[in-house]
């Protein structure tokens, strides 16, 4: 497994963790408009980044398949 692949796996896991944390935050009671908006924006950005990482991982996996 390449170091790039390992790094992407670690980044993917961190983004998943961040998304869960911010979604949990949004489930709580007291939030300002700015706090809610910021969390929603971060979740959106993190989900997009997660999609990009998953595409790159699929590319790497496809390149490493035996012919």
Secondary structure, 3 states (H helix, E strand, C coil): CCHHHHHHHHHHHHHHHHHHHHHHHHHCCCCCHHHHHHHHHHHHHHHHHHHHHHHHHHHHHHHCCCC
